[in-house]
Amino acid sequence: MKIIISNTVILNGGDAAILISIIKILQTAFGNDAEFIIYDSQPETAKKYYPQLNLRRLIYEQSIDSIKIRFIGRIIKFISQWRLKVAVWYIHKHKFSLGRLCTTKVEYDSLLDYQTADLVVSTGGTYLVENYGLKARFFDYQISLMFNKPLIFFTQSLGPFEQAKNRQTLKSIFAHSALILLRDRQSVNHLQELVAQPDKIAVVADAAFALANLKALESTKNNQGNLSPTKIAISVRDWHYFKTVDPAVGIARYIQALVALTVHLVEKYQANITYISSCQGIKEYWKDDSEFALKIVNQLPAKIAKFVTVNREFHDPETLINIISEYDLVIATRLHMAILSLGAGVPVFAIAYEFKTEELFCKLGQQASLIDIENIDENVLINRVDALISSLPQVRQQLFTGVEQERLSAWQTSNLVQQAFKQWQLDREQVRFVRTRILLS
């Protein structure tokens, strides 16, 4: 079984957690001998941090890289992408020599990967949103479908899609896909007019819940004692996509709220605090949350700062889980910092910067344990964190029972993928049978 997993950005630790989980889930579905080829945005750098993975550069990026002209215009990019689509058509028709004429060796080898793959999986996460560029994603889907491959979207939070061109393109792509796995009901609402076959949509847990530690969950769930948060981890991130306030005002308010919270946690609970995140320690990646953490810590009074450290090292997701398991409480801005912490049996208070975080915490019955970054206020933040700490003896069992259910849901996606793949094979055989009958009649 040869499986392509595309659209990954595994220098982002949350995306890496998703990818590792997807591989484990798909091995459950198709066996441990399944071959995985990963198409990533920065594969050369990612190999340094994840040498065990078979990494390639995104097809779209290859189509641009092959042109040895800098500052090329849209027309040349458009022509280059059609050059690859022509090559796909030739290769799909087994006219390999003509396909080779249209491509570089790297491009040709990548197209052969797609042509010989049994399954193409678009990784989970939040990238099909109009805050980010979608061209590379669409191009990958179009190549997959031109090769008539079963295309599965792993656990996504996506939309809304306001631009007519994006809606038209996605409508065609979703119509020919085999399965769309979503993490929340809001994403389902965003697809209402784009997917004509709602039975190919399923709402399931984020793939990263597959990494949750059952023993830790069981132990934490049955702990009825009060929380004494002597070790607290805080994850932060830079954010520019404020919708209701000016970004400069929004980010300044976010920083000030975290400064105030840090002071409060040290003074009230005598806590030792570590700023640590799922996205840090990789200088080649455009985001390093530890750099942003320093902006907060540098504003702390000296008497508080001596109880606060910034962990600036890179940690792969499974190592991060082990580190976080030693903490009593996590304040998480990154969604996957929250998910990995919950999976380690550690209570989490979340700062929601996109709807995906609010959807998860509402699903877990923890609406009170989050705050929207859009209207973050230091006093509200402090009061809600205190309320979480004091309520844990009552809510701990419900919370971690919910996390156990999310873990089970994540693993059960293997069955959904397996069923979708079998259905796709059956549908293809039926089409071939009909075509054969027509030719013989």
C-alpha positions in Angstrom: 0.0 0.0 0.0 1.5 3.3 -1.1 0.1 6.4 0.5 0.9 10.0 -0.2 0.3 12.5 2.6 0.3 16.0 1.2 0.1 19.7 2.3 2.1 19.1 5.5 4.1 21.9 7.2 5.8 19.7 9.8 8.2 22.4 11.0 5.1 23.5 12.8 4.9 21.2 15.8 1.1 21.0 15.7 1.3 19.9 12.1 4.0 17.4 13.0 1.7 15.9 15.7 -1.1 15.6 13.2 1.2 13.9 10.7 2.6 11.4 13.2 -0.9 10.6 14.3 -2.2 10.1 10.8 0.6 7.7 10.0 -0.2 5.6 13.1 -4.0 5.7 12.2 -3.4 4.7 8.6 -1.1 1.9 9.7 -4.0 0.6 11.7 -6.2 0.7 8.6 -3.8 -0.6 6.0 -0.9 -2.4 7.9 2.5 -1.5 9.3 4.1 -2.2 5.9 2.3 0.7 4.2 4.7 3.1 2.5 4.3 6.8 3.2 5.6 9.6 1.0 5.1 13.1 2.6 4.8 16.2 0.4 5.8 19.2 2.6 6.4 22.9 2.3 10.1 22.7 3.5 11.2 19.1 3.2 14.9 19.8 3.1 14.9 21.4 6.5 12.3 19.1 7.9 14.6 16.1 7.2 17.0 17.4 9.8 14.3 17.2 12.5 12.4 14.2 11.3 15.0 12.0 9.5 12.7 8.9 9.7 10.2 10.5 7.2 10.3 10.2 3.4 9.8 13.8 2.4 9.3 15.6 -0.9 8.6 19.2 -1.9 5.0 20.2 -2.6 4.1 19.7 -6.3 3.0 23.3 -6.7 6.3 24.6 -5.3 8.2 22.3 -7.7 6.3 23.8 -10.6 7.6 27.2 -9.6 11.1 26.2 -8.6 11.8 24.7 -12.0 11.7 28.1 -13.7 15.2 29.7 -13.4 13.9 33.3 -13.4 13.5 35.4 -10.4 10.4 37.6 -9.8 8.4 35.8 -12.4 4.9 37.0 -13.1 1.6 35.3 -12.8 1.4 34.4 -16.5 4.7 32.3 -16.3 3.5 30.6 -13.1 0.2 29.8 -14.8 2.0 28.3 -17.8 4.3 26.3 -15.6 1.4 24.7 -13.7 -0.3 23.8 -17.0 3.0 22.3 -18.1 2.7 19.8 -15.2 -0.9 19.2 -15.8 -0.1 18.3 -19.4 2.6 15.9 -18.1 0.0 14.3 -15.8 -2.3 13.7 -18.7 0.5 12.0 -20.7 1.6 9.9 -17.7 -1.9 8.9 -16.9 -2.3 7.7 -20.5 1.0 5.8 -20.1 2.8 8.1 -22.5 5.7 8.4 -20.2 8.3 9.7 -22.6 6.1 12.7 -23.5 5.4 13.3 -19.8 9.2 13.3 -19.2 9.7 15.9 -21.9 7.4 18.3 -20.0 9.1 18.0 -16.6 12.4 18.2 -14.7 13.6 14.9 -13.2 12.4 15.9 -9.7 9.0 16.8 -11.1 8.7 13.6 -13.1 9.6 11.4 -10.1 7.0 13.2 -8.0 4.3 12.7 -10.6 5.2 9.1 -10.8 4.7 9.0 -7.0 1.2 10.2 -7.5 0.6 8.0 -10.5 1.6 4.8 -8.5 0.0 5.8 -5.2 -3.0 3.8 -3.9 -4.3 6.7 -1.8 -3.7 10.4 -1.4 -4.4 12.0 2.0 -4.5 15.8 2.5 -3.2 16.3 6.0 -5.3 17.5 8.9 -5.2 21.0 10.4 -6.3 24.5 9.5 -5.0 25.6 6.2 -8.1 25.6 4.0 -9.0 29.1 5.2 -8.9 32.3 3.3 -6.4 33.9 5.7 -3.8 31.8 3.9 -3.0 31.2 0.3 -4.9 28.2 -1.3 -3.3 27.9 -4.7 -0.7 25.2 -3.7 -3.5 23.2 -2.0 -5.8 23.3 -5.0 -3.0 22.4 -7.4 -2.2 19.3 -5.3 -5.8 18.2 -5.3 -6.2 18.7 -9.0 -3.1 16.6 -9.7 -4.4 13.8 -7.5 -7.8 13.8 -9.1 -6.3 13.9 -12.7 -4.6 10.7 -11.8 -8.0 9.4 -10.6 -6.7 8.7 -7.1 -8.9 8.4 -4.0 -8.5 11.8 -2.2 -9.2 11.9 1.5 -9.2 15.1 3.6 -8.0 14.2 7.1 -9.4 16.0 10.2 -9.8 19.6 9.1 -11.1 22.9 10.4 -11.9 24.9 7.3 -13.7 27.9 5.8 -15.6 30.0 5.6 -15.1 30.6 1.9 -16.3 34.0 0.8 -14.5 34.2 -2.5 -16.6 32.9 -5.4 -13.5 31.4 -7.2 -12.5 29.4 -4.1 -16.0 28.1 -3.7 -16.2 27.0 -7.3 -12.9 25.2 -7.2 -13.6 23.5 -3.9 -17.0 22.4 -5.0 -15.4 20.5 -7.9 -12.7 19.0 -5.7 -15.0 17.9 -3.0 -17.4 16.3 -5.5 -14.6 14.0 -6.6 -13.0 13.3 -3.2 -13.6 10.0 -1.3 -13.9 11.3 2.3 -13.9 14.6 4.2 -13.1 14.4 7.9 -13.9 17.5 9.9 -13.1 18.5 13.5 -16.1 20.6 14.3 -19.7 21.4 13.3 -18.8 24.9 12.2 -16.7 23.5 9.4 -19.7 21.4 8.4 -21.7 24.5 8.1 -19.0 26.1 5.9 -19.4 23.2 3.4 -23.2 23.1 3.3 -23.4 24.5 -0.3 -20.1 23.0 -1.5 -20.6 19.3 -0.9 -23.6 17.6 -2.7 -23.0 14.3 -0.9 -23.1 14.9 2.9 -22.6 11.2 3.6 -18.9 11.6 2.6 -18.5 14.1 5.5 -17.7 12.9 9.1 -17.1 14.9 12.2 -14.3 13.3 14.3 -11.6 14.2 16.8 -8.4 15.9 15.8 -5.9 13.2 14.7 -3.4 14.3 17.4 -5.7 12.9 20.1 -4.4 9.5 18.9 -1.2 10.3 20.8 -3.1 10.6 24.2 -1.8 8.4 27.0 -4.6 6.2 28.3 -2.8 5.5 31.7 -2.3 9.2 32.3 -5.9 10.0 31.4 -7.2 7.3 33.7 -5.0 8.4 36.6 -6.0 12.1 36.2 -9.7 11.3 35.8 -9.9 9.5 39.1 -7.9 12.2 41.0 -10.5 14.1 43.1 -8.0 16.3 45.0 -7.5 20.0 44.7 -5.0 21.3 42.2 -1.9 22.9 43.6 -0.4 24.3 40.5 3.3 24.6 41.4 4.4 24.0 37.8 2.6 25.8 35.1 3.4 25.8 31.4 2.2 28.7 29.1 2.2 28.6 25.3 1.9 31.8 23.3 2.0 32.8 19.7 2.2 35.9 17.5 -1.1 36.7 15.9 -2.1 39.3 13.3 -5.5 38.2 12.1 -7.7 40.1 14.5 -11.2 40.8 13.1 -12.8 43.2 15.6 -9.8 45.3 16.8 -6.7 46.8 15.2 -4.0 44.1 15.2 -1.5 46.3 17.0 -4.1 46.9 19.7 -5.1 43.3 19.9 -1.6 41.9 20.2 -0.6 44.5 22.8 -3.7 43.6 24.9 -2.8 39.9 24.6 0.7 40.5 25.8 -0.4 42.6 28.7 -3.0 40.0 29.8 -0.3 37.3 29.9 2.1 39.5 31.8 -0.6 40.1 34.4 -1.5 36.4 34.5 2.1 35.4 35.0 2.5 37.8 37.9 -0.8 36.6 39.4 0.2 32.9 39.2 3.5 33.4 40.8 2.1 35.6 43.6 -1.0 33.6 44.4 0.2 30.0 43.9 4.0 30.4 44.3 4.2 28.7 40.9 7.2 28.1 38.8 6.3 29.0 35.2 7.8 27.8 31.9 6.9 29.3 28.6 7.0 26.4 26.1 5.1 25.8 22.9 4.5 23.2 20.2 6.1 25.6 17.6 9.6 26.6 18.6 13.3 25.9 18.3 13.5 25.7 14.5 15.4 28.7 13.2 14.5 27.9 9.6 10.8 28.2 10.3 9.1 31.6 10.1 7.5 31.3 13.5 9.2 30.6 16.8 6.8 31.0 19.8 9.7 31.2 22.2 10.8 34.5 20.6 7.4 35.9 21.2 7.5 34.5 24.8 10.6 36.6 25.5 8.6 39.7 24.7 6.2 38.8 27.6 8.9 37.6 30.1 11.0 40.7 29.5 8.1 42.9 30.8 7.9 41.0 34.1 9.0 42.6 37.4 12.4 41.2 38.5 10.9 39.6 41.6 8.5 37.6 39.3 10.9 36.9 36.5 13.2 34.7 38.6 10.3 32.2 38.8 9.8 32.2 35.0 11.8 30.5 32.3 11.5 30.3 28.5 12.2 26.9 27.0 13.6 27.6 23.6 14.5 24.1 22.4 12.9 22.1 19.7 10.9 19.1 20.9 9.1 16.6 18.6 5.5 16.0 19.6 6.1 12.8 21.6 9.0 14.4 23.5 6.8 17.4 24.2 4.1 15.2 25.6 6.6 13.7 28.0 7.8 17.1 29.1 4.3 18.5 29.6 3.2 15.5 31.6 5.4 16.8 34.5 3.3 20.0 34.8 0.2 20.7 36.8 -1.5 23.1 34.4 -1.1 24.5 30.9 -2.3 27.8 29.5 -2.4 27.2 25.8 -2.8 29.5 22.8 -1.7 26.9 20.2 -4.5 24.4 19.7 -2.1 21.4 19.5 -0.3 22.5 22.7 -3.8 22.2 24.3 -4.5 18.8 22.7 -1.1 17.3 23.5 -1.4 18.6 27.1 -4.9 17.1 27.6 -3.6 13.9 26.1 -0.9 13.8 28.8 -3.5 14.2 31.5 -2.8 17.9 32.2 -5.7 20.4 32.7 -5.7 23.2 30.1 -7.0 26.7 29.9 -7.2 27.9 26.3 -6.8 31.2 24.6 -8.8 30.8 21.4 -7.5 32.6 18.3 -9.6 30.6 15.8 -13.0 29.0 16.1 -11.4 25.5 16.2 -10.3 26.0 19.8 -13.7 27.1 21.0 -15.4 24.2 19.2 -13.1 21.7 20.9 -13.5 23.1 24.4 -17.3 23.4 24.0 -17.3 19.7 22.9 -15.4 18.8 26.1 -17.9 20.8 28.2 -15.2 23.3 29.1 -16.6 26.6 27.8 -15.6 28.4 31.0 -12.0 27.3 30.5 -11.2 29.5 27.5 -11.1 33.1 26.4 -11.3 34.6 22.9 -8.1 36.4 21.9 -10.3 39.1 20.2 -11.6 40.4 23.5 -8.9 39.2 25.9 -8.9 41.1 29.2 -6.4 40.6 32.0 -8.9 40.6 34.8 -11.3 38.2 33.0 -8.3 35.9 32.1 -7.1 35.8 35.7 -10.6 35.1 37.1 -11.3 32.3 34.6 -7.9 30.6 35.3 -8.6 30.8 39.0 -12.1 29.4 38.5 -10.6 26.4 36.5 -8.1 25.7 39.2 -10.7 25.7 42.0 -13.3 23.7 40.0 -11.0 20.8 38.9 -12.0 18.4 41.7 -15.6 18.6 40.3 -14.8 18.8 36.5 -11.7 16.6 36.2 -13.6 13.4 35.6 -15.9 14.9 33.0 -13.0 16.6 31.2 -10.7 13.6 30.9 -13.6 11.2 30.1 -14.1 13.6 27.2 -10.5 13.4 26.2 -10.7 9.6 26.3 -13.6 9.8 23.9 -11.7 12.1 21.6 -8.8 9.6 21.6 -11.2 6.8 20.7 -12.7 8.9 17.9 -9.3 9.7 16.5 -8.4 6.0 16.3 -11.8 5.1 14.9 -11.1 7.2 11.8 -9.0 4.3 10.6 -12.3 2.5 10.0 -13.8 5.4 8.1 -10.8 5.7 5.9 -10.8 2.0 5.2 -14.5 2.0 4.3 -14.1 5.1 2.0 -11.1 3.5 0.2 -13.1 0.2 -0.3 -16.1 2.1 -1.6 -13.9 4.1 -4.0 -12.4 0.8 -5.3 -15.9 -0.6 -5.7 -17.2 2.4 -7.5 -14.2 2.3 -9.9 -14.8 -1.3 -10.6 -18.4 -0.6 -11.4 -17.5 2.1 -13.8 -15.0 -0.2 -15.5 -17.7 -2.9 -15.8 -20.1 -0.5 -17.4 -17.5 0.7 -19.8 -16.6 -2.8 -20.8 -20.2 -3.7 -21.4 -20.6 -0.7 -23.6 -17.5 -1.6 -25.6 -18.6 -5.2 -26.1 -22.2 -4.4 -27.0 
